Amino acid sequence: MDIMKLNDIWNNWGNADSFSGVFSVSCEQGVVFEKCCGHRNRSENLANNSKTAFGIASGTKLFTGLAVCKLIDEGKLSLDSKLWDLLPYDLGQIDKSITVFHLLTHTSGTGDYIDEEADDSIEQMQALYNQYPVYLWERLEYYLPMITPLPPKFEPGTRFSYSNAGFVMLGLVIEAVSGLPYQQYVKENIIEPRKLEHTGFYRMDSLPANTAFGYVQDDDTGEWRTNVFLFADSRRFRWRTVHMCE
């Protein structure tokens, strides 16, 4: 791998000065290029380093998908399994024909508690957090009142629409089929077997050492604030870094 070329790409990247995180490229021999930028704690002026853990938000969907596929491989689930047949809940307006395949491929059409296709998605998000305090988002059942009353966006399988609600439903499927809480199943069957270090589900108000705070900037004042009041905790991972390979 051409290290000089990687360095040139980094130096010519227009956002390098404002990037906060760890950019790491690795191959079979290990890490070949790495840059650590920004601060994991702005107030204390603590810089990010190669061991810093970061919130990966919807990167968690990868682990959810892996967990579902593991259950399929074990014959405990299939792509054609219907959501209503799997979950012991009244799913309200969720379409009865939705399958695991629809949920995995973002084609279920399930109404989404945060509809990222909507023009006012940010306002919707803030209103949702005001109604459902994020410090209570610890179990997946808590999401059901946010999702089940919503009408479908479209008929299952007719188009793609990125869906947070769909993956919440997959998390509930994992719990129903495995008999374990979602976080425990992922930890025991994905994280630990792969020996992923500094990776897990942590409360935003109880983060382990060397974990980066997430920050948002006030558009009016320019002030940076942590996102502890803006995002739910238990469905988020903290991952040491992201490795990209060629």
Secondary structure, 3 states (H helix, E strand, C coil): CCHHHHHHHHHCCCCCCCCCEEEEEEECCEEEEEEEECEEECCCCEECCCCCEEECHHHHHHHHHHHHHHHHHCCCCCCCCEHHHHCCCCCCCCCCCCEHHHHHCCCCCCCCCCCCCCCCHHHHHHHHHHHCCHHHCCCHHHHHHHHCCCCCCCCCCCCCCCCHHHHHHHHHHHHHHHCCCHHHHHHHHHHCCCCCCCCEECCCCCCCCCECCCEEECCCCCCEEECCCCCCCCCCEEECCCEECC
